[in-house]
Amino acid sequence: MSQVKITLPDKSTKDFELGVTPLMVAESIGERLANDTLAATINGVFTDATTPINEDAALILHTGKSEQGHEVLLHSTAHLMAQAVKILWPKAQVTIGPAVENKFYYDFDVDKPFTDDDLLLIENKMKELSKLSLSVERSLLNRDDAIKMFKKMGEHYKVEIIEQIDSKDQISAYGQGDFIDLCRGPHVPSTNRIKHFKLLTTSGAYWRGDESKKMLQRIYGTVFHSKDALKDYLNFLEEAKKRDHRKIGKELEIYTFDDEVGPGLPLWLPNGGVIINELESLAKETEKKHGYHQVRSPHLTKGELYKKSGHLDLYKDAMYPAMDVDGIEYYIKPMNCPHHHKIYDASPKSYRDLPFRIAEYGTCYRYEKSGQLFGLMRVRSMQMNDAHIYCSNEDFDSEFLDVCNMYLEYFKIFGIEKYEMRLSLHDPADLGKKYVDEPKLWLETEDAVRKALSKGGINYVEIPGEAAFYGPKIDVQVWSAIGKEFTLATNQVDFAIPKRFNLTYTDQNGTEETPLCIHRAPLSTHERFIGFLIEHYGGDFPLWLAPTQVTILPVSEKTHSFGKTVQKLLIDAGVRVKFDDRPEKIGAKIRNAELNKIPIMLIVGENEAKDNSLSIRRRLVGDQGIVNVDKFLSELLFEIKQRSIPHRES
């Protein structure tokens, strides 16, 4: 066969000479498309744009505007950066450099940390290499040849990686100019496709995330297909930096960490305590409406319980070490599930008792590696918004959908407009290792989840290989007000562990059956969720959630008495209020309230005191005029009760 038939996404077809590349196909369509093409998918295989096509094929061309094309651009720019570093620091050793969330990074073993001036130097060298239009070429090596080559180059980290690869496997490497690196690819055809990039930050990072290994130097960068796209992303990063929950959390005195307490163990300050209490009140109110019972379980338990549940075998590395008590191993609680199974089993159940829904706000502890700790997002002590639902197969659809709908209720309250439900499935290859070895039950349960979601009209995407070890789950991704993505809630189906705990109920025929268990945490942990909310609102919490809801600002000492009367009225009504009696001018008091992001400021002058009224100013909105005290209080309490989202200027 001297020709191949190429089918494009619009179903049009065209014949080409055998061995044609995707890039050649793009050139036949137009010069602009050829210049924009970075990679391709040939008959479902994601590959380089220079890959020869030797059979009839369905072809998709990927430009930098597509998700796949952008991923290629990120990987390729990481290689370009590593090439620049090797030119500038010949003795540097290159380790790994993946793409993550619109960014790439590379870890290097160098004599001393990189500086901001170094980043500028590297960036300029990358621009030079880009202009050279170096061809990017793929080669395949066997393991022994790859080891010899990288040993000769002095790249000991690469040798360590290769030695862990099966000797029967071929190894893919990509070269450009004098630089070559391990990579599965695909990559851009030439360095001249990499134009709109920026190096962002540098930091330390342990080799393979293991704090017992050497500290390397990591450089983060980003790249986009156009100058405008890069500019938009850099603006987004600047806004995200302003909203960083670590920065705002400190400024607003929400939480703190202390070396004498330990890393990853947050201390909630009074303002943070207010937010936690409000979230718990909301959750308990919602759960009461949905038929949940509140329970409590201890902070530690015998290791046998976690051995029975399977957690000890699979999650021991993420648990704190056991403590010996009278010759028996006890563990600090990493999750509530096994305790809740015991609570279910504390009394006999019949079909009349199902669904049995229990919720807890207990604290759990997990040993996250030091290098993975990140503000409130990755901690070692966490307060779980956790619950378990025990139900029959007949009740599964309605119970699973009720949890999904609970998410939607919360999203409306918090003003979360963009979200995605991800159905995480098992990988059959990992049965008995990463997943409970019940292939038939996996398929049945995954199909049941799909049917429930379709029945409820809930859109979702499927993600293979990300299920919990005992069953499929829904992971919920949410986006903050500025478009930053967070992993938040989870809704998991457990078809295996209730059987291990011999959990049963008696059906209508008097037969003992094993219930299904749904694990759910729609508000994640308090730590992660509050971290998200800080960034989502930029610290400007809605009135009902704000640590201080109102501040009273007397114009002079003459109005202190009236201001104190108003303060007592608000406190008695359950409002969180402060009285600013500092001998400062009113402008300074307003600025201080703005800095502390207090939603409502009540300015009290002699006229207001005389008329029993208040001059109201709202943060982010401005002056609201003068209102009678009783009317203000009535409207304030209504707004708090409604849990309205923050006021904003139009």
JOFENCOR-V819150 format. One record per residue. N is the residue number from 0. RES is the residue in one small letter. SS is DSSP state (a for helix, b for strand, c for the rest). PSI is psi as a letter, one per 40 degrees, with the letter a starting at -180 (NA if undefined). OMEGA is omega as a letter, one per 30 degrees, with the letter a starting at -180 (* if undefined). Layout:
# JOFENCOR-V819150
((N/RES/SS/PSI/OMEGA) (N/RES/SS/PSI/OMEGA))
This chain:
# JOFENCOR-V819150
((0/m/c/h/a) (1/s/c/e/a) (2/q/b/i/l) (3/v/b/i/l) (4/k/b/h/a) (5/i/b/h/l) (6/t/b/h/a) (7/l/b/i/a) (8/p/c/d/l) (9/d/c/e/l) (10/k/c/e/l) (11/s/c/i/a) (12/t/b/i/l) (13/k/b/i/l) (14/d/b/h/l) (15/f/b/i/l) (16/e/b/i/l) (17/l/c/h/l) (18/g/c/e/l) (19/v/b/i/l) (20/t/b/i/l) (21/p/a/d/l) (22/l/a/d/l) (23/m/a/d/l) (24/v/a/d/l) (25/a/a/d/l) (26/e/a/d/l) (27/s/a/d/l) (28/i/a/d/a) (29/g/c/i/a) (30/e/a/d/a) (31/r/a/d/l) (32/l/a/d/l) (33/a/a/d/l) (34/n/a/d/a) (35/d/a/e/a) (36/t/b/h/a) (37/l/b/d/a) (38/a/b/a/a) (39/a/b/i/l) (40/t/b/h/a) (41/i/b/h/a) (42/n/c/f/l) (43/g/c/e/a) (44/v/b/h/l) (45/f/b/h/a) (46/t/b/a/l) (47/d/b/i/l) (48/a/c/e/l) (49/t/c/e/a) (50/t/c/h/l) (51/p/b/i/l) (52/i/b/h/a) (53/n/c/e/l) (54/e/c/i/l) (55/d/c/h/a) (56/a/b/i/l) (57/a/b/h/a) (58/l/b/h/l) (59/i/b/h/l) (60/l/b/h/a) (61/h/b/h/l) (62/t/b/i/a) (63/g/c/e/l) (64/k/c/d/a) (65/s/c/i/l) (66/e/a/d/a) (67/q/a/d/l) (68/g/a/d/l) (69/h/a/d/l) (70/e/a/d/l) (71/v/a/d/l) (72/l/a/d/l) (73/l/a/d/l) (74/h/a/d/a) (75/s/a/d/l) (76/t/a/d/l) (77/a/a/d/l) (78/h/a/d/l) (79/l/a/d/l) (80/m/a/d/a) (81/a/a/d/l) (82/q/a/d/l) (83/a/a/d/l) (84/v/a/d/a) (85/k/a/d/l) (86/i/a/d/a) (87/l/a/d/l) (88/w/c/g/a) (89/p/c/d/a) (90/k/c/e/l) (91/a/c/i/l) (92/q/b/h/a) (93/v/b/h/a) (94/t/c/c/a) (95/i/c/i/a) (96/g/c/g/l) (97/p/c/i/l) (98/a/b/h/l) (99/v/b/h/l) (100/e/c/g/l) (101/n/c/e/l) (102/k/b/i/l) (103/f/b/i/l) (104/y/b/i/l) (105/y/b/i/l) (106/d/b/h/a) (107/f/b/i/l) (108/d/b/h/a) (109/v/c/i/a) (110/d/c/d/a) (111/k/c/i/a) (112/p/c/i/l) (113/f/c/i/l) (114/t/c/i/l) (115/d/a/d/l) (116/d/a/d/l) (117/d/a/d/l) (118/l/a/d/l) (119/l/a/d/l) (120/l/a/d/a) (121/i/a/d/a) (122/e/a/d/l) (123/n/a/d/l) (124/k/a/d/l) (125/m/a/d/l) (126/k/a/d/l) (127/e/a/d/a) (128/l/a/d/l) (129/s/a/d/a) (130/k/a/d/l) (131/l/c/e/l) (132/s/c/f/l) (133/l/c/h/l) (134/s/b/h/l) (135/v/c/h/a) (136/e/b/h/a) (137/r/b/i/l) (138/s/b/i/l) (139/l/b/h/a) (140/l/b/i/l) (141/n/c/i/a) (142/r/a/d/a) (143/d/a/d/l) (144/d/a/d/l) (145/a/a/d/l) (146/i/a/d/l) (147/k/a/d/a) (148/m/a/d/a) (149/f/a/d/l) (150/k/a/d/l) (151/k/a/d/l) (152/m/a/e/a) (153/g/c/e/a) (154/e/c/g/a) (155/h/a/d/l) (156/y/a/d/l) (157/k/a/d/l) (158/v/a/d/l) (159/e/a/d/l) (160/i/a/d/a) (161/i/a/d/a) (162/e/a/e/l) (163/q/c/e/l) (164/i/c/i/l) (165/d/c/h/a) (166/s/c/e/l) (167/k/c/e/a) (168/d/c/i/l) (169/q/c/i/a) (170/i/b/h/a) (171/s/b/h/l) (172/a/b/i/l) (173/y/b/h/l) (174/g/b/i/l) (175/q/b/h/a) (176/g/c/b/l) (177/d/c/e/a) (178/f/b/h/l) (179/i/b/i/a) (180/d/b/i/l) (181/l/b/h/l) (182/c/c/i/l) (183/r/c/d/a) (184/g/c/a/f) (185/p/c/i/l) (186/h/c/i/l) (187/v/c/i/a) (188/p/c/d/a) (189/s/b/i/a) (190/t/a/e/a) (191/n/a/e/l) (192/r/a/e/a) (193/i/c/h/a) (194/k/c/d/a) (195/h/b/g/a) (196/f/b/i/l) (197/k/b/h/l) (198/l/b/h/a) (199/l/b/c/a) (200/t/b/i/l) (201/t/b/i/a) (202/s/b/i/l) (203/g/b/i/l) (204/a/b/h/l) (205/y/b/i/l) (206/w/a/h/a) (207/r/a/f/l) (208/g/a/e/a) (209/d/c/h/a) (210/e/c/e/l) (211/s/c/e/a) (212/k/c/i/a) (213/k/c/i/l) (214/m/b/h/l) (215/l/b/i/l) (216/q/b/h/a) (217/r/b/h/l) (218/i/b/h/l) (219/y/b/i/l) (220/g/b/i/l) (221/t/b/i/a) (222/v/b/i/l) (223/f/b/i/a) (224/h/c/e/a) (225/s/c/i/l) (226/k/a/d/a) (227/d/a/d/l) (228/a/a/d/l) (229/l/a/d/l) (230/k/a/d/l) (231/d/a/d/a) (232/y/a/d/l) (233/l/a/d/l) (234/n/a/d/l) (235/f/a/d/l) (236/l/a/d/l) (237/e/a/d/l) (238/e/a/d/l) (239/a/a/d/l) (240/k/a/d/l) (241/k/a/d/a) (242/r/a/e/a) (243/d/c/h/a) (244/h/a/d/l) (245/r/a/d/l) (246/k/a/d/a) (247/i/a/d/l) (248/g/a/d/l) (249/k/a/d/a) (250/e/a/d/a) (251/l/c/e/l) (252/e/c/f/l) (253/i/c/d/l) (254/y/b/i/l) (255/t/b/i/l) (256/f/c/i/a) (257/d/c/h/a) (258/d/c/d/a) (259/e/c/d/l) (260/v/c/d/l) (261/g/c/i/l) (262/p/c/i/l) (263/g/c/e/a) (264/l/c/g/a) (265/p/c/i/l) (266/l/b/h/a) (267/w/b/h/l) (268/l/c/i/a) (269/p/a/d/l) (270/n/a/d/l) (271/g/a/d/l) (272/g/a/d/l) (273/v/a/d/a) (274/i/a/d/l) (275/i/a/d/a) (276/n/a/d/l) (277/e/a/d/l) (278/l/a/d/l) (279/e/a/d/l) (280/s/a/d/l) (281/l/a/d/a) (282/a/a/d/a) (283/k/a/d/l) (284/e/a/d/l) (285/t/a/d/a) (286/e/a/d/l) (287/k/a/d/l) (288/k/a/d/a) (289/h/c/e/l) (290/g/c/f/l) (291/y/c/i/l) (292/h/b/i/l) (293/q/b/h/l) (294/v/c/i/l) (295/r/c/i/l) (296/s/c/i/a) (297/p/c/i/a) (298/h/c/e/l) (299/l/b/i/a) (300/t/b/i/l) (301/k/b/i/l) (302/g/a/d/a) (303/e/a/d/a) (304/l/a/d/a) (305/y/a/d/l) (306/k/a/d/a) (307/k/a/d/a) (308/s/a/e/a) (309/g/c/e/a) (310/h/a/d/a) (311/l/a/d/a) (312/d/a/d/a) (313/l/a/d/a) (314/y/a/e/a) (315/k/a/d/a) (316/d/a/d/l) (317/a/a/e/l) (318/m/c/i/l) (319/y/c/i/a) (320/p/c/i/a) (321/a/c/i/l) (322/m/b/h/a) (323/d/b/h/l) (324/v/b/h/a) (325/d/c/f/l) (326/g/c/e/a) (327/i/b/h/l) (328/e/b/h/l) (329/y/b/i/l) (330/y/b/i/l) (331/i/b/h/a) (332/k/c/h/l) (333/p/c/e/l) (334/m/c/i/a) (335/n/c/e/a) (336/c/a/d/a) (337/p/a/d/l) (338/h/a/d/a) (339/h/a/d/l) (340/h/a/d/l) (341/k/a/d/l) (342/i/a/d/l) (343/y/a/d/a) (344/d/c/e/a) (345/a/c/d/l) (346/s/c/i/a) (347/p/c/i/a) (348/k/c/i/l) (349/s/b/i/a) (350/y/a/d/l) (351/r/a/d/a) (352/d/a/e/a) (353/l/c/i/f) (354/p/c/i/l) (355/f/b/h/a) (356/r/b/h/l) (357/i/b/i/a) (358/a/b/i/a) (359/e/b/i/l) (360/y/c/f/a) (361/g/c/i/l) (362/t/b/h/l) (363/c/b/i/a) (364/y/b/h/l) (365/r/c/i/a) (366/y/c/g/l) (367/e/c/i/l) (368/k/c/i/a) (369/s/a/d/a) (370/g/a/e/a) (371/q/a/e/l) (372/l/c/h/a) (373/f/b/g/l) (374/g/c/b/l) (375/l/c/e/a) (376/m/c/d/l) (377/r/b/h/a) (378/v/c/i/l) (379/r/c/e/l) (380/s/b/h/a) (381/m/b/h/l) (382/q/b/h/a) (383/m/b/h/l) (384/n/c/g/a) (385/d/b/i/l) (386/a/b/i/l) (387/h/b/h/a) (388/i/b/h/l) (389/y/b/h/a) (390/c/b/i/l) (391/s/c/i/l) (392/n/c/d/a) (393/e/c/d/a) (394/d/c/e/a) (395/f/a/d/a) (396/d/a/d/a) (397/s/a/d/a) (398/e/a/d/a) (399/f/a/d/l) (400/l/a/d/l) (401/d/a/d/l) (402/v/a/d/l) (403/c/a/d/l) (404/n/a/d/l) (405/m/a/d/l) (406/y/a/d/a) (407/l/a/d/l) (408/e/a/d/a) (409/y/a/d/a) (410/f/a/d/l) (411/k/a/d/a) (412/i/a/d/a) (413/f/a/e/l) (414/g/c/f/l) (415/i/c/h/a) (416/e/c/d/a) (417/k/b/h/l) (418/y/b/i/l) (419/e/b/h/l) (420/m/b/h/a) (421/r/b/h/l) (422/l/b/h/a) (423/s/b/h/a) (424/l/c/i/l) (425/h/c/i/l) (426/d/c/h/a) (427/p/a/d/a) (428/a/a/e/a) (429/d/a/e/l) (430/l/b/h/a) (431/g/c/e/l) (432/k/c/c/l) (433/k/c/d/a) (434/y/b/i/l) (435/v/c/h/a) (436/d/c/g/l) (437/e/c/g/a) (438/p/a/d/a) (439/k/a/d/a) (440/l/a/d/l) (441/w/a/d/a) (442/l/a/d/a) (443/e/a/d/a) (444/t/a/d/l) (445/e/a/d/l) (446/d/a/d/l) (447/a/a/d/l) (448/v/a/d/l) (449/r/a/d/a) (450/k/a/d/l) (451/a/a/d/l) (452/l/a/d/l) (453/s/a/d/l) (454/k/a/d/a) (455/g/c/e/a) (456/g/c/f/a) (457/i/c/h/l) (458/n/c/i/a) (459/y/c/i/l) (460/v/b/i/a) (461/e/b/h/l) (462/i/b/h/a) (463/p/c/i/l) (464/g/c/e/a) (465/e/c/e/a) (466/a/c/i/l) (467/a/b/i/a) (468/f/c/e/a) (469/y/c/e/l) (470/g/b/i/l) (471/p/c/i/a) (472/k/b/i/l) (473/i/b/h/l) (474/d/b/h/a) (475/v/b/h/l) (476/q/b/h/l) (477/v/b/i/l) (478/w/b/h/a) (479/s/c/i/a) (480/a/c/d/a) (481/i/c/e/l) (482/g/c/e/l) (483/k/c/h/a) (484/e/b/h/l) (485/f/b/i/l) (486/t/b/h/a) (487/l/b/c/a) (488/a/b/i/l) (489/t/b/i/a) (490/n/b/h/a) (491/q/b/i/l) (492/v/b/h/a) (493/d/b/h/l) (494/f/c/e/a) (495/a/c/d/a) (496/i/a/d/l) (497/p/a/d/l) (498/k/a/d/l) (499/r/a/d/a) (500/f/c/e/a) (501/n/c/f/l) (502/l/c/h/a) (503/t/c/i/l) (504/y/b/i/l) (505/t/b/h/a) (506/d/c/a/a) (507/q/c/d/a) (508/n/c/e/a) (509/g/c/e/a) (510/t/c/h/l) (511/e/b/h/l) (512/e/b/i/l) (513/t/c/h/a) (514/p/c/i/l) (515/l/b/i/l) (516/c/b/h/l) (517/i/b/h/l) (518/h/b/h/l) (519/r/b/i/l) (520/a/b/g/a) (521/p/c/d/l) (522/l/c/f/l) (523/s/c/a/l) (524/t/b/i/l) (525/h/a/d/a) (526/e/a/d/a) (527/r/a/d/a) (528/f/a/d/l) (529/i/a/d/l) (530/g/a/d/l) (531/f/a/d/a) (532/l/a/d/l) (533/i/a/d/a) (534/e/a/d/l) (535/h/a/d/a) (536/y/a/e/a) (537/g/c/f/a) (538/g/c/e/l) (539/d/c/g/a) (540/f/c/i/l) (541/p/c/i/a) (542/l/c/d/a) (543/w/c/d/a) (544/l/c/e/a) (545/a/c/h/l) (546/p/c/d/l) (547/t/c/h/a) (548/q/c/d/a) (549/v/b/i/l) (550/t/b/h/l) (551/i/b/h/a) (552/l/b/g/l) (553/p/b/h/l) (554/v/c/d/l) (555/s/c/i/a) (556/e/a/d/a) (557/k/a/d/a) (558/t/a/e/l) (559/h/a/d/a) (560/s/a/d/l) (561/f/a/d/l) (562/g/a/d/l) (563/k/a/d/l) (564/t/a/d/l) (565/v/a/d/l) (566/q/a/d/l) (567/k/a/d/l) (568/l/a/d/a) (569/l/a/d/l) (570/i/a/d/l) (571/d/a/d/l) (572/a/c/e/l) (573/g/c/e/a) (574/v/c/i/l) (575/r/c/h/a) (576/v/b/i/l) (577/k/b/i/l) (578/f/b/h/a) (579/d/b/g/a) (580/d/c/e/l) (581/r/c/i/a) (582/p/c/f/a) (583/e/c/i/l) (584/k/c/i/a) (585/i/a/d/l) (586/g/a/d/l) (587/a/a/d/l) (588/k/a/d/l) (589/i/a/d/l) (590/r/a/d/l) (591/n/a/d/l) (592/a/a/d/l) (593/e/a/d/l) (594/l/a/d/l) (595/n/c/e/l) (596/k/c/f/l) (597/i/c/h/a) (598/p/c/d/a) (599/i/b/h/l) (600/m/b/h/l) (601/l/b/h/a) (602/i/b/h/a) (603/v/b/h/l) (604/g/c/a/a) (605/e/a/d/l) (606/n/a/d/l) (607/e/a/d/l) (608/a/a/d/a) (609/k/a/d/a) (610/d/a/e/a) (611/n/c/f/a) (612/s/b/i/a) (613/l/b/i/l) (614/s/b/h/a) (615/i/b/h/l) (616/r/b/h/l) (617/r/b/h/l) (618/r/c/h/l) (619/l/c/e/l) (620/v/c/d/l) (621/g/b/a/a) (622/d/b/h/a) (623/q/b/e/l) (624/g/b/a/a) (625/i/b/h/a) (626/v/b/i/l) (627/n/b/i/a) (628/v/a/d/a) (629/d/a/d/l) (630/k/a/d/l) (631/f/a/d/a) (632/l/a/d/l) (633/s/a/d/a) (634/e/a/d/l) (635/l/a/d/a) (636/l/a/d/l) (637/f/a/d/a) (638/e/a/d/l) (639/i/a/d/a) (640/k/a/d/a) (641/q/a/e/a) (642/r/c/f/a) (643/s/c/i/l) (644/i/c/i/a) (645/p/c/i/l) (646/h/c/i/l) (647/r/c/i/l) (648/e/c/i/l) (649/s/c/NA/*))
